[in-house]
Amino acid sequence: MVDQIREQGLLDFFIQCLQDLYIAEKKLVNCAAALSIAAFTEELQRALISQSKEAGKHVEMLDNVFEMMNQQAGKGKCNIIEILSDKAASIVKTVETGTALRDAAIIYAVQLIAHYKIASYGSLISLLRELDYPKAKLILKECLADEKASDSYLTEIAVDFINPAAQRESE
């Protein structure tokens, strides 16, 4: 991959990174929906359904970015998201059903994915400072704000409800 990056310009590199993020958002649509079914608390179920819908909205927004840059949204897989979603699936399988501990583990797994996306959006926005696509930059900033808000909400749920309940379960 390093040789490939050396051979391409900044725009090509940006598009390659945007493709990974696009694939990650598409994967999260299904991953968050599946995790919502595995979640124990209604609060987390609602948050995950919301994240699934938000990821779907982000897919559409990224489609718009590809269009304005005269590029095609790619297919394939994002290795990082594959690893993180496999981790999420593994957690769901190994932690007892119907427990706050499982919800804590689900939040952990979902936040791993969210933090990857936050870092990706932030990096792509910084790349756009050098490229002349102001509308694309606005779209990515909106997606980044959504991601940060979702991450904060998951943290709030964990700190206020789920983690204390998981601790009580283990006593």
Phi and psi in radians as a Rosetta constraint file:
Dihedral C 1 N 2 CA 2 C 2 CIRCULARHARMONIC -1.058 0.35
Dihedral N 2 CA 2 C 2 N 3 CIRCULARHARMONIC -0.764 0.35
Dihedral C 2 N 3 CA 3 C 3 CIRCULARHARMONIC -1.095 0.35
Dihedral N 3 CA 3 C 3 N 4 CIRCULARHARMONIC -0.670 0.35
Dihedral C 3 N 4 CA 4 C 4 CIRCULARHARMONIC -1.101 0.35
Dihedral N 4 CA 4 C 4 N 5 CIRCULARHARMONIC -0.742 0.35
Dihedral C 4 N 5 CA 5 C 5 CIRCULARHARMONIC -1.113 0.35
Dihedral N 5 CA 5 C 5 N 6 CIRCULARHARMONIC -0.702 0.35
Dihedral C 5 N 6 CA 6 C 6 CIRCULARHARMONIC -1.075 0.35
Dihedral N 6 CA 6 C 6 N 7 CIRCULARHARMONIC -0.543 0.35
Dihedral C 6 N 7 CA 7 C 7 CIRCULARHARMONIC -1.486 0.35
Dihedral N 7 CA 7 C 7 N 8 CIRCULARHARMONIC -0.177 0.35
Dihedral C 7 N 8 CA 8 C 8 CIRCULARHARMONIC -1.924 0.35
Dihedral N 8 CA 8 C 8 N 9 CIRCULARHARMONIC 2.810 0.35
Dihedral C 8 N 9 CA 9 C 9 CIRCULARHARMONIC -1.525 0.35
Dihedral N 9 CA 9 C 9 N 10 CIRCULARHARMONIC 3.139 0.35
Dihedral C 9 N 10 CA 10 C 10 CIRCULARHARMONIC -1.084 0.35
Dihedral N 10 CA 10 C 10 N 11 CIRCULARHARMONIC -0.724 0.35
Dihedral C 10 N 11 CA 11 C 11 CIRCULARHARMONIC -1.094 0.35
Dihedral N 11 CA 11 C 11 N 12 CIRCULARHARMONIC -0.777 0.35
Dihedral C 11 N 12 CA 12 C 12 CIRCULARHARMONIC -1.085 0.35
Dihedral N 12 CA 12 C 12 N 13 CIRCULARHARMONIC -0.723 0.35
Dihedral C 12 N 13 CA 13 C 13 CIRCULARHARMONIC -1.091 0.35
Dihedral N 13 CA 13 C 13 N 14 CIRCULARHARMONIC -0.769 0.35
Dihedral C 13 N 14 CA 14 C 14 CIRCULARHARMONIC -1.004 0.35
Dihedral N 14 CA 14 C 14 N 15 CIRCULARHARMONIC -0.847 0.35
Dihedral C 14 N 15 CA 15 C 15 CIRCULARHARMONIC -1.066 0.35
Dihedral N 15 CA 15 C 15 N 16 CIRCULARHARMONIC -0.731 0.35
Dihedral C 15 N 16 CA 16 C 16 CIRCULARHARMONIC -1.066 0.35
Dihedral N 16 CA 16 C 16 N 17 CIRCULARHARMONIC -0.771 0.35
Dihedral C 16 N 17 CA 17 C 17 CIRCULARHARMONIC -1.190 0.35
Dihedral N 17 CA 17 C 17 N 18 CIRCULARHARMONIC -0.671 0.35
Dihedral C 17 N 18 CA 18 C 18 CIRCULARHARMONIC -1.102 0.35
Dihedral N 18 CA 18 C 18 N 19 CIRCULARHARMONIC -0.659 0.35
Dihedral C 18 N 19 CA 19 C 19 CIRCULARHARMONIC -1.044 0.35
Dihedral N 19 CA 19 C 19 N 20 CIRCULARHARMONIC -0.786 0.35
Dihedral C 19 N 20 CA 20 C 20 CIRCULARHARMONIC -1.058 0.35
Dihedral N 20 CA 20 C 20 N 21 CIRCULARHARMONIC -0.760 0.35
Dihedral C 20 N 21 CA 21 C 21 CIRCULARHARMONIC -1.146 0.35
Dihedral N 21 CA 21 C 21 N 22 CIRCULARHARMONIC -0.701 0.35
Dihedral C 21 N 22 CA 22 C 22 CIRCULARHARMONIC -1.036 0.35
Dihedral N 22 CA 22 C 22 N 23 CIRCULARHARMONIC -0.812 0.35
Dihedral C 22 N 23 CA 23 C 23 CIRCULARHARMONIC -1.124 0.35
Dihedral N 23 CA 23 C 23 N 24 CIRCULARHARMONIC -0.674 0.35
Dihedral C 23 N 24 CA 24 C 24 CIRCULARHARMONIC -1.091 0.35
Dihedral N 24 CA 24 C 24 N 25 CIRCULARHARMONIC -0.773 0.35
Dihedral C 24 N 25 CA 25 C 25 CIRCULARHARMONIC -1.098 0.35
Dihedral N 25 CA 25 C 25 N 26 CIRCULARHARMONIC -0.754 0.35
Dihedral C 25 N 26 CA 26 C 26 CIRCULARHARMONIC -1.076 0.35
Dihedral N 26 CA 26 C 26 N 27 CIRCULARHARMONIC -0.711 0.35
Dihedral C 26 N 27 CA 27 C 27 CIRCULARHARMONIC -1.136 0.35
Dihedral N 27 CA 27 C 27 N 28 CIRCULARHARMONIC -0.674 0.35
Dihedral C 27 N 28 CA 28 C 28 CIRCULARHARMONIC -1.194 0.35
Dihedral N 28 CA 28 C 28 N 29 CIRCULARHARMONIC -0.452 0.35
Dihedral C 28 N 29 CA 29 C 29 CIRCULARHARMONIC -0.954 0.35
Dihedral N 29 CA 29 C 29 N 30 CIRCULARHARMONIC -0.866 0.35
Dihedral C 29 N 30 CA 30 C 30 CIRCULARHARMONIC -1.391 0.35
Dihedral N 30 CA 30 C 30 N 31 CIRCULARHARMONIC -0.677 0.35
Dihedral C 30 N 31 CA 31 C 31 CIRCULARHARMONIC -1.088 0.35
Dihedral N 31 CA 31 C 31 N 32 CIRCULARHARMONIC -0.839 0.35
Dihedral C 31 N 32 CA 32 C 32 CIRCULARHARMONIC -1.144 0.35
Dihedral N 32 CA 32 C 32 N 33 CIRCULARHARMONIC -0.664 0.35
Dihedral C 32 N 33 CA 33 C 33 CIRCULARHARMONIC -1.116 0.35
Dihedral N 33 CA 33 C 33 N 34 CIRCULARHARMONIC -0.746 0.35
Dihedral C 33 N 34 CA 34 C 34 CIRCULARHARMONIC -1.138 0.35
Dihedral N 34 CA 34 C 34 N 35 CIRCULARHARMONIC -0.716 0.35
Dihedral C 34 N 35 CA 35 C 35 CIRCULARHARMONIC -1.177 0.35
Dihedral N 35 CA 35 C 35 N 36 CIRCULARHARMONIC -0.513 0.35
Dihedral C 35 N 36 CA 36 C 36 CIRCULARHARMONIC -1.115 0.35
Dihedral N 36 CA 36 C 36 N 37 CIRCULARHARMONIC -0.578 0.35
Dihedral C 36 N 37 CA 37 C 37 CIRCULARHARMONIC -1.227 0.35
Dihedral N 37 CA 37 C 37 N 38 CIRCULARHARMONIC -0.604 0.35
Dihedral C 37 N 38 CA 38 C 38 CIRCULARHARMONIC -1.398 0.35
Dihedral N 38 CA 38 C 38 N 39 CIRCULARHARMONIC -0.297 0.35
Dihedral C 38 N 39 CA 39 C 39 CIRCULARHARMONIC -1.214 0.35
Dihedral N 39 CA 39 C 39 N 40 CIRCULARHARMONIC 2.598 0.35
Dihedral C 39 N 40 CA 40 C 40 CIRCULARHARMONIC -1.558 0.35
Dihedral N 40 CA 40 C 40 N 41 CIRCULARHARMONIC -0.815 0.35
Dihedral C 40 N 41 CA 41 C 41 CIRCULARHARMONIC -1.511 0.35
Dihedral N 41 CA 41 C 41 N 42 CIRCULARHARMONIC 2.518 0.35
Dihedral C 41 N 42 CA 42 C 42 CIRCULARHARMONIC -1.095 0.35
Dihedral N 42 CA 42 C 42 N 43 CIRCULARHARMONIC -0.617 0.35
Dihedral C 42 N 43 CA 43 C 43 CIRCULARHARMONIC -1.043 0.35
Dihedral N 43 CA 43 C 43 N 44 CIRCULARHARMONIC -0.808 0.35
Dihedral C 43 N 44 CA 44 C 44 CIRCULARHARMONIC -1.224 0.35
Dihedral N 44 CA 44 C 44 N 45 CIRCULARHARMONIC -0.659 0.35
Dihedral C 44 N 45 CA 45 C 45 CIRCULARHARMONIC -1.007 0.35
Dihedral N 45 CA 45 C 45 N 46 CIRCULARHARMONIC -0.817 0.35
Dihedral C 45 N 46 CA 46 C 46 CIRCULARHARMONIC -1.107 0.35
Dihedral N 46 CA 46 C 46 N 47 CIRCULARHARMONIC -0.724 0.35
Dihedral C 46 N 47 CA 47 C 47 CIRCULARHARMONIC -1.099 0.35
Dihedral N 47 CA 47 C 47 N 48 CIRCULARHARMONIC -0.691 0.35
Dihedral C 47 N 48 CA 48 C 48 CIRCULARHARMONIC -1.266 0.35
Dihedral N 48 CA 48 C 48 N 49 CIRCULARHARMONIC -0.655 0.35
Dihedral C 48 N 49 CA 49 C 49 CIRCULARHARMONIC -1.097 0.35
Dihedral N 49 CA 49 C 49 N 50 CIRCULARHARMONIC -0.713 0.35
Dihedral C 49 N 50 CA 50 C 50 CIRCULARHARMONIC -1.092 0.35
Dihedral N 50 CA 50 C 50 N 51 CIRCULARHARMONIC -0.717 0.35
Dihedral C 50 N 51 CA 51 C 51 CIRCULARHARMONIC -1.126 0.35
Dihedral N 51 CA 51 C 51 N 52 CIRCULARHARMONIC -0.667 0.35
Dihedral C 51 N 52 CA 52 C 52 CIRCULARHARMONIC -1.077 0.35
Dihedral N 52 CA 52 C 52 N 53 CIRCULARHARMONIC -0.788 0.35
Dihedral C 52 N 53 CA 53 C 53 CIRCULARHARMONIC -1.134 0.35
Dihedral N 53 CA 53 C 53 N 54 CIRCULARHARMONIC -0.712 0.35
Dihedral C 53 N 54 CA 54 C 54 CIRCULARHARMONIC -1.089 0.35
Dihedral N 54 CA 54 C 54 N 55 CIRCULARHARMONIC -0.730 0.35
Dihedral C 54 N 55 CA 55 C 55 CIRCULARHARMONIC -1.090 0.35
Dihedral N 55 CA 55 C 55 N 56 CIRCULARHARMONIC -0.682 0.35
Dihedral C 55 N 56 CA 56 C 56 CIRCULARHARMONIC -1.079 0.35
Dihedral N 56 CA 56 C 56 N 57 CIRCULARHARMONIC -0.716 0.35
Dihedral C 56 N 57 CA 57 C 57 CIRCULARHARMONIC -1.110 0.35
Dihedral N 57 CA 57 C 57 N 58 CIRCULARHARMONIC -0.706 0.35
Dihedral C 57 N 58 CA 58 C 58 CIRCULARHARMONIC -1.152 0.35
Dihedral N 58 CA 58 C 58 N 59 CIRCULARHARMONIC -0.624 0.35
Dihedral C 58 N 59 CA 59 C 59 CIRCULARHARMONIC -1.028 0.35
Dihedral N 59 CA 59 C 59 N 60 CIRCULARHARMONIC -0.805 0.35
Dihedral C 59 N 60 CA 60 C 60 CIRCULARHARMONIC -1.101 0.35
Dihedral N 60 CA 60 C 60 N 61 CIRCULARHARMONIC -0.715 0.35
Dihedral C 60 N 61 CA 61 C 61 CIRCULARHARMONIC -1.149 0.35
Dihedral N 61 CA 61 C 61 N 62 CIRCULARHARMONIC -0.696 0.35
Dihedral C 61 N 62 CA 62 C 62 CIRCULARHARMONIC -1.204 0.35
Dihedral N 62 CA 62 C 62 N 63 CIRCULARHARMONIC -0.592 0.35
Dihedral C 62 N 63 CA 63 C 63 CIRCULARHARMONIC -0.983 0.35
Dihedral N 63 CA 63 C 63 N 64 CIRCULARHARMONIC -0.731 0.35
Dihedral C 63 N 64 CA 64 C 64 CIRCULARHARMONIC -1.107 0.35
Dihedral N 64 CA 64 C 64 N 65 CIRCULARHARMONIC -0.685 0.35
Dihedral C 64 N 65 CA 65 C 65 CIRCULARHARMONIC -1.107 0.35
Dihedral N 65 CA 65 C 65 N 66 CIRCULARHARMONIC -0.794 0.35
Dihedral C 65 N 66 CA 66 C 66 CIRCULARHARMONIC -1.021 0.35
Dihedral N 66 CA 66 C 66 N 67 CIRCULARHARMONIC -0.767 0.35
Dihedral C 66 N 67 CA 67 C 67 CIRCULARHARMONIC -1.041 0.35
Dihedral N 67 CA 67 C 67 N 68 CIRCULARHARMONIC -0.843 0.35
Dihedral C 67 N 68 CA 68 C 68 CIRCULARHARMONIC -1.172 0.35
Dihedral N 68 CA 68 C 68 N 69 CIRCULARHARMONIC -0.320 0.35
Dihedral C 68 N 69 CA 69 C 69 CIRCULARHARMONIC -1.740 0.35
Dihedral N 69 CA 69 C 69 N 70 CIRCULARHARMONIC 0.126 0.35
Dihedral C 69 N 70 CA 70 C 70 CIRCULARHARMONIC 0.962 0.35
Dihedral N 70 CA 70 C 70 N 71 CIRCULARHARMONIC 0.798 0.35
Dihedral C 70 N 71 CA 71 C 71 CIRCULARHARMONIC -2.202 0.35
Dihedral N 71 CA 71 C 71 N 72 CIRCULARHARMONIC 2.808 0.35
Dihedral C 71 N 72 CA 72 C 72 CIRCULARHARMONIC -1.738 0.35
Dihedral N 72 CA 72 C 72 N 73 CIRCULARHARMONIC 2.372 0.35
Dihedral C 72 N 73 CA 73 C 73 CIRCULARHARMONIC -1.197 0.35
Dihedral N 73 CA 73 C 73 N 74 CIRCULARHARMONIC 2.318 0.35
Dihedral C 73 N 74 CA 74 C 74 CIRCULARHARMONIC -1.526 0.35
Dihedral N 74 CA 74 C 74 N 75 CIRCULARHARMONIC 2.905 0.35
Dihedral C 74 N 75 CA 75 C 75 CIRCULARHARMONIC -2.020 0.35
Dihedral N 75 CA 75 C 75 N 76 CIRCULARHARMONIC 2.916 0.35
Dihedral C 75 N 76 CA 76 C 76 CIRCULARHARMONIC 2.289 0.35
Dihedral N 76 CA 76 C 76 N 77 CIRCULARHARMONIC -2.631 0.35
Dihedral C 76 N 77 CA 77 C 77 CIRCULARHARMONIC -2.436 0.35
Dihedral N 77 CA 77 C 77 N 78 CIRCULARHARMONIC 2.693 0.35
Dihedral C 77 N 78 CA 78 C 78 CIRCULARHARMONIC -1.862 0.35
Dihedral N 78 CA 78 C 78 N 79 CIRCULARHARMONIC 1.959 0.35
Dihedral C 78 N 79 CA 79 C 79 CIRCULARHARMONIC -0.997 0.35
Dihedral N 79 CA 79 C 79 N 80 CIRCULARHARMONIC -0.680 0.35
Dihedral C 79 N 80 CA 80 C 80 CIRCULARHARMONIC -1.110 0.35
Dihedral N 80 CA 80 C 80 N 81 CIRCULARHARMONIC -0.816 0.35
Dihedral C 80 N 81 CA 81 C 81 CIRCULARHARMONIC -1.164 0.35
Dihedral N 81 CA 81 C 81 N 82 CIRCULARHARMONIC -0.614 0.35
Dihedral C 81 N 82 CA 82 C 82 CIRCULARHARMONIC -1.043 0.35
Dihedral N 82 CA 82 C 82 N 83 CIRCULARHARMONIC -0.783 0.35
Dihedral C 82 N 83 CA 83 C 83 CIRCULARHARMONIC -1.126 0.35
Dihedral N 83 CA 83 C 83 N 84 CIRCULARHARMONIC -0.800 0.35
Dihedral C 83 N 84 CA 84 C 84 CIRCULARHARMONIC -1.173 0.35
Dihedral N 84 CA 84 C 84 N 85 CIRCULARHARMONIC -0.674 0.35
Dihedral C 84 N 85 CA 85 C 85 CIRCULARHARMONIC -1.258 0.35
Dihedral N 85 CA 85 C 85 N 86 CIRCULARHARMONIC -0.580 0.35
Dihedral C 85 N 86 CA 86 C 86 CIRCULARHARMONIC -1.105 0.35
Dihedral N 86 CA 86 C 86 N 87 CIRCULARHARMONIC -0.687 0.35
Dihedral C 86 N 87 CA 87 C 87 CIRCULARHARMONIC -1.062 0.35
Dihedral N 87 CA 87 C 87 N 88 CIRCULARHARMONIC -0.773 0.35
Dihedral C 87 N 88 CA 88 C 88 CIRCULARHARMONIC -1.062 0.35
Dihedral N 88 CA 88 C 88 N 89 CIRCULARHARMONIC -0.786 0.35
Dihedral C 88 N 89 CA 89 C 89 CIRCULARHARMONIC -1.106 0.35
Dihedral N 89 CA 89 C 89 N 90 CIRCULARHARMONIC -0.698 0.35
Dihedral C 89 N 90 CA 90 C 90 CIRCULARHARMONIC -1.095 0.35
Dihedral N 90 CA 90 C 90 N 91 CIRCULARHARMONIC -0.731 0.35
Dihedral C 90 N 91 CA 91 C 91 CIRCULARHARMONIC -1.073 0.35
Dihedral N 91 CA 91 C 91 N 92 CIRCULARHARMONIC -0.786 0.35
Dihedral C 91 N 92 CA 92 C 92 CIRCULARHARMONIC -1.065 0.35
Dihedral N 92 CA 92 C 92 N 93 CIRCULARHARMONIC -0.684 0.35
Dihedral C 92 N 93 CA 93 C 93 CIRCULARHARMONIC -1.259 0.35
Dihedral N 93 CA 93 C 93 N 94 CIRCULARHARMONIC -0.529 0.35
Dihedral C 93 N 94 CA 94 C 94 CIRCULARHARMONIC -1.673 0.35
Dihedral N 94 CA 94 C 94 N 95 CIRCULARHARMONIC -0.289 0.35
Dihedral C 94 N 95 CA 95 C 95 CIRCULARHARMONIC -1.784 0.35
Dihedral N 95 CA 95 C 95 N 96 CIRCULARHARMONIC 2.404 0.35
Dihedral C 95 N 96 CA 96 C 96 CIRCULARHARMONIC -0.953 0.35
Dihedral N 96 CA 96 C 96 N 97 CIRCULARHARMONIC 2.336 0.35
Dihedral C 96 N 97 CA 97 C 97 CIRCULARHARMONIC -1.090 0.35
Dihedral N 97 CA 97 C 97 N 98 CIRCULARHARMONIC 2.546 0.35
Dihedral C 97 N 98 CA 98 C 98 CIRCULARHARMONIC 1.295 0.35
Dihedral N 98 CA 98 C 98 N 99 CIRCULARHARMONIC 0.481 0.35
Dihedral C 98 N 99 CA 99 C 99 CIRCULARHARMONIC -2.176 0.35
Dihedral N 99 CA 99 C 99 N 100 CIRCULARHARMONIC 2.705 0.35
Dihedral C 99 N 100 CA 100 C 100 CIRCULARHARMONIC -1.172 0.35
Dihedral N 100 CA 100 C 100 N 101 CIRCULARHARMONIC -0.533 0.35
Dihedral C 100 N 101 CA 101 C 101 CIRCULARHARMONIC -1.054 0.35
Dihedral N 101 CA 101 C 101 N 102 CIRCULARHARMONIC -0.694 0.35
Dihedral C 101 N 102 CA 102 C 102 CIRCULARHARMONIC -1.105 0.35
Dihedral N 102 CA 102 C 102 N 103 CIRCULARHARMONIC -0.737 0.35
Dihedral C 102 N 103 CA 103 C 103 CIRCULARHARMONIC -1.094 0.35
Dihedral N 103 CA 103 C 103 N 104 CIRCULARHARMONIC -0.704 0.35
Dihedral C 103 N 104 CA 104 C 104 CIRCULARHARMONIC -1.064 0.35
Dihedral N 104 CA 104 C 104 N 105 CIRCULARHARMONIC -0.725 0.35
Dihedral C 104 N 105 CA 105 C 105 CIRCULARHARMONIC -1.173 0.35
Dihedral N 105 CA 105 C 105 N 106 CIRCULARHARMONIC -0.674 0.35
Dihedral C 105 N 106 CA 106 C 106 CIRCULARHARMONIC -1.114 0.35
Dihedral N 106 CA 106 C 106 N 107 CIRCULARHARMONIC -0.765 0.35
Dihedral C 106 N 107 CA 107 C 107 CIRCULARHARMONIC -1.058 0.35
Dihedral N 107 CA 107 C 107 N 108 CIRCULARHARMONIC -0.754 0.35
Dihedral C 107 N 108 CA 108 C 108 CIRCULARHARMONIC -0.969 0.35
Dihedral N 108 CA 108 C 108 N 109 CIRCULARHARMONIC -0.862 0.35
Dihedral C 108 N 109 CA 109 C 109 CIRCULARHARMONIC -1.131 0.35
Dihedral N 109 CA 109 C 109 N 110 CIRCULARHARMONIC -0.752 0.35
Dihedral C 109 N 110 CA 110 C 110 CIRCULARHARMONIC -1.174 0.35
Dihedral N 110 CA 110 C 110 N 111 CIRCULARHARMONIC -0.642 0.35
Dihedral C 110 N 111 CA 111 C 111 CIRCULARHARMONIC -1.225 0.35
Dihedral N 111 CA 111 C 111 N 112 CIRCULARHARMONIC -0.503 0.35
Dihedral C 111 N 112 CA 112 C 112 CIRCULARHARMONIC -1.039 0.35
Dihedral N 112 CA 112 C 112 N 113 CIRCULARHARMONIC -0.791 0.35
Dihedral C 112 N 113 CA 113 C 113 CIRCULARHARMONIC -1.153 0.35
Dihedral N 113 CA 113 C 113 N 114 CIRCULARHARMONIC -0.773 0.35
Dihedral C 113 N 114 CA 114 C 114 CIRCULARHARMONIC -1.055 0.35
Dihedral N 114 CA 114 C 114 N 115 CIRCULARHARMONIC -0.707 0.35
Dihedral C 114 N 115 CA 115 C 115 CIRCULARHARMONIC -1.207 0.35
Dihedral N 115 CA 115 C 115 N 116 CIRCULARHARMONIC -0.594 0.35
Dihedral C 115 N 116 CA 116 C 116 CIRCULARHARMONIC -1.073 0.35
Dihedral N 116 CA 116 C 116 N 117 CIRCULARHARMONIC -0.783 0.35
Dihedral C 116 N 117 CA 117 C 117 CIRCULARHARMONIC -1.188 0.35
Dihedral N 117 CA 117 C 117 N 118 CIRCULARHARMONIC -0.674 0.35
Dihedral C 117 N 118 CA 118 C 118 CIRCULARHARMONIC -1.063 0.35
Dihedral N 118 CA 118 C 118 N 119 CIRCULARHARMONIC -0.801 0.35
Dihedral C 118 N 119 CA 119 C 119 CIRCULARHARMONIC -1.097 0.35
Dihedral N 119 CA 119 C 119 N 120 CIRCULARHARMONIC -0.707 0.35
Dihedral C 119 N 120 CA 120 C 120 CIRCULARHARMONIC -1.137 0.35
Dihedral N 120 CA 120 C 120 N 121 CIRCULARHARMONIC -0.845 0.35
Dihedral C 120 N 121 CA 121 C 121 CIRCULARHARMONIC -1.048 0.35
Dihedral N 121 CA 121 C 121 N 122 CIRCULARHARMONIC -0.787 0.35
Dihedral C 121 N 122 CA 122 C 122 CIRCULARHARMONIC -1.047 0.35
Dihedral N 122 CA 122 C 122 N 123 CIRCULARHARMONIC -0.758 0.35
Dihedral C 122 N 123 CA 123 C 123 CIRCULARHARMONIC -1.156 0.35
Dihedral N 123 CA 123 C 123 N 124 CIRCULARHARMONIC -0.725 0.35
Dihedral C 123 N 124 CA 124 C 124 CIRCULARHARMONIC -1.156 0.35
Dihedral N 124 CA 124 C 124 N 125 CIRCULARHARMONIC -0.659 0.35
Dihedral C 124 N 125 CA 125 C 125 CIRCULARHARMONIC -1.078 0.35
Dihedral N 125 CA 125 C 125 N 126 CIRCULARHARMONIC -0.715 0.35
Dihedral C 125 N 126 CA 126 C 126 CIRCULARHARMONIC -1.180 0.35
Dihedral N 126 CA 126 C 126 N 127 CIRCULARHARMONIC -0.592 0.35
Dihedral C 126 N 127 CA 127 C 127 CIRCULARHARMONIC -1.147 0.35
Dihedral N 127 CA 127 C 127 N 128 CIRCULARHARMONIC -0.634 0.35
Dihedral C 127 N 128 CA 128 C 128 CIRCULARHARMONIC -1.177 0.35
Dihedral N 128 CA 128 C 128 N 129 CIRCULARHARMONIC -0.267 0.35
Dihedral C 128 N 129 CA 129 C 129 CIRCULARHARMONIC -1.088 0.35
Dihedral N 129 CA 129 C 129 N 130 CIRCULARHARMONIC -0.459 0.35
Dihedral C 129 N 130 CA 130 C 130 CIRCULARHARMONIC -1.689 0.35
Dihedral N 130 CA 130 C 130 N 131 CIRCULARHARMONIC -0.283 0.35
Dihedral C 130 N 131 CA 131 C 131 CIRCULARHARMONIC -1.811 0.35
Dihedral N 131 CA 131 C 131 N 132 CIRCULARHARMONIC 2.652 0.35
Dihedral C 131 N 132 CA 132 C 132 CIRCULARHARMONIC -1.693 0.35
Dihedral N 132 CA 132 C 132 N 133 CIRCULARHARMONIC 1.247 0.35
Dihedral C 132 N 133 CA 133 C 133 CIRCULARHARMONIC -2.391 0.35
Dihedral N 133 CA 133 C 133 N 134 CIRCULARHARMONIC 1.253 0.35
Dihedral C 133 N 134 CA 134 C 134 CIRCULARHARMONIC -1.085 0.35
Dihedral N 134 CA 134 C 134 N 135 CIRCULARHARMONIC -0.615 0.35
Dihedral C 134 N 135 CA 135 C 135 CIRCULARHARMONIC -1.187 0.35
Dihedral N 135 CA 135 C 135 N 136 CIRCULARHARMONIC -0.670 0.35
Dihedral C 135 N 136 CA 136 C 136 CIRCULARHARMONIC -1.089 0.35
Dihedral N 136 CA 136 C 136 N 137 CIRCULARHARMONIC -0.714 0.35
Dihedral C 136 N 137 CA 137 C 137 CIRCULARHARMONIC -1.070 0.35
Dihedral N 137 CA 137 C 137 N 138 CIRCULARHARMONIC -0.738 0.35
Dihedral C 137 N 138 CA 138 C 138 CIRCULARHARMONIC -1.093 0.35
Dihedral N 138 CA 138 C 138 N 139 CIRCULARHARMONIC -0.727 0.35
Dihedral C 138 N 139 CA 139 C 139 CIRCULARHARMONIC -1.104 0.35
Dihedral N 139 CA 139 C 139 N 140 CIRCULARHARMONIC -0.809 0.35
Dihedral C 139 N 140 CA 140 C 140 CIRCULARHARMONIC -1.153 0.35
Dihedral N 140 CA 140 C 140 N 141 CIRCULARHARMONIC -0.610 0.35
Dihedral C 140 N 141 CA 141 C 141 CIRCULARHARMONIC -1.126 0.35
Dihedral N 141 CA 141 C 141 N 142 CIRCULARHARMONIC -0.669 0.35
Dihedral C 141 N 142 CA 142 C 142 CIRCULARHARMONIC -1.131 0.35
Dihedral N 142 CA 142 C 142 N 143 CIRCULARHARMONIC -0.761 0.35
Dihedral C 142 N 143 CA 143 C 143 CIRCULARHARMONIC -1.073 0.35
Dihedral N 143 CA 143 C 143 N 144 CIRCULARHARMONIC -0.742 0.35
Dihedral C 143 N 144 CA 144 C 144 CIRCULARHARMONIC -1.076 0.35
Dihedral N 144 CA 144 C 144 N 145 CIRCULARHARMONIC -0.761 0.35
Dihedral C 144 N 145 CA 145 C 145 CIRCULARHARMONIC -1.073 0.35
Dihedral N 145 CA 145 C 145 N 146 CIRCULARHARMONIC -0.727 0.35
Dihedral C 145 N 146 CA 146 C 146 CIRCULARHARMONIC -1.043 0.35
Dihedral N 146 CA 146 C 146 N 147 CIRCULARHARMONIC -0.796 0.35
Dihedral C 146 N 147 CA 147 C 147 CIRCULARHARMONIC -1.082 0.35
Dihedral N 147 CA 147 C 147 N 148 CIRCULARHARMONIC -0.764 0.35
Dihedral C 147 N 148 CA 148 C 148 CIRCULARHARMONIC -1.132 0.35
Dihedral N 148 CA 148 C 148 N 149 CIRCULARHARMONIC -0.698 0.35
Dihedral C 148 N 149 CA 149 C 149 CIRCULARHARMONIC -1.142 0.35
Dihedral N 149 CA 149 C 149 N 150 CIRCULARHARMONIC -0.745 0.35
Dihedral C 149 N 150 CA 150 C 150 CIRCULARHARMONIC -1.109 0.35
Dihedral N 150 CA 150 C 150 N 151 CIRCULARHARMONIC -0.745 0.35
Dihedral C 150 N 151 CA 151 C 151 CIRCULARHARMONIC -1.080 0.35
Dihedral N 151 CA 151 C 151 N 152 CIRCULARHARMONIC -0.764 0.35
Dihedral C 151 N 152 CA 152 C 152 CIRCULARHARMONIC -1.092 0.35
Dihedral N 152 CA 152 C 152 N 153 CIRCULARHARMONIC -0.706 0.35
Dihedral C 152 N 153 CA 153 C 153 CIRCULARHARMONIC -1.130 0.35
Dihedral N 153 CA 153 C 153 N 154 CIRCULARHARMONIC -0.734 0.35
Dihedral C 153 N 154 CA 154 C 154 CIRCULARHARMONIC -1.101 0.35
Dihedral N 154 CA 154 C 154 N 155 CIRCULARHARMONIC -0.697 0.35
Dihedral C 154 N 155 CA 155 C 155 CIRCULARHARMONIC -1.083 0.35
Dihedral N 155 CA 155 C 155 N 156 CIRCULARHARMONIC -0.754 0.35
Dihedral C 155 N 156 CA 156 C 156 CIRCULARHARMONIC -1.055 0.35
Dihedral N 156 CA 156 C 156 N 157 CIRCULARHARMONIC -0.806 0.35
Dihedral C 156 N 157 CA 157 C 157 CIRCULARHARMONIC -1.052 0.35
Dihedral N 157 CA 157 C 157 N 158 CIRCULARHARMONIC -0.782 0.35
Dihedral C 157 N 158 CA 158 C 158 CIRCULARHARMONIC -1.083 0.35
Dihedral N 158 CA 158 C 158 N 159 CIRCULARHARMONIC -0.877 0.35
Dihedral C 158 N 159 CA 159 C 159 CIRCULARHARMONIC -1.199 0.35
Dihedral N 159 CA 159 C 159 N 160 CIRCULARHARMONIC -0.727 0.35
Dihedral C 159 N 160 CA 160 C 160 CIRCULARHARMONIC -1.392 0.35
Dihedral N 160 CA 160 C 160 N 161 CIRCULARHARMONIC -0.569 0.35
Dihedral C 160 N 161 CA 161 C 161 CIRCULARHARMONIC -2.226 0.35
Dihedral N 161 CA 161 C 161 N 162 CIRCULARHARMONIC -0.981 0.35
Dihedral C 161 N 162 CA 162 C 162 CIRCULARHARMONIC -1.284 0.35
Dihedral N 162 CA 162 C 162 N 163 CIRCULARHARMONIC -0.843 0.35
Dihedral C 162 N 163 CA 163 C 163 CIRCULARHARMONIC -1.079 0.35
Dihedral N 163 CA 163 C 163 N 164 CIRCULARHARMONIC -0.768 0.35
Dihedral C 163 N 164 CA 164 C 164 CIRCULARHARMONIC -1.073 0.35
Dihedral N 164 CA 164 C 164 N 165 CIRCULARHARMONIC -0.670 0.35
Dihedral C 164 N 165 CA 165 C 165 CIRCULARHARMONIC -1.153 0.35
Dihedral N 165 CA 165 C 165 N 166 CIRCULARHARMONIC -0.687 0.35
Dihedral C 165 N 166 CA 166 C 166 CIRCULARHARMONIC -1.127 0.35
Dihedral N 166 CA 166 C 166 N 167 CIRCULARHARMONIC -0.656 0.35
Dihedral C 166 N 167 CA 167 C 167 CIRCULARHARMONIC -1.137 0.35
Dihedral N 167 CA 167 C 167 N 168 CIRCULARHARMONIC -0.748 0.35
Dihedral C 167 N 168 CA 168 C 168 CIRCULARHARMONIC -1.091 0.35
Dihedral N 168 CA 168 C 168 N 169 CIRCULARHARMONIC -0.654 0.35
Dihedral C 168 N 169 CA 169 C 169 CIRCULARHARMONIC -1.070 0.35
Dihedral N 169 CA 169 C 169 N 170 CIRCULARHARMONIC -0.585 0.35
Dihedral C 169 N 170 CA 170 C 170 CIRCULARHARMONIC -1.523 0.35
Dihedral N 170 CA 170 C 170 N 171 CIRCULARHARMONIC -0.070 0.35
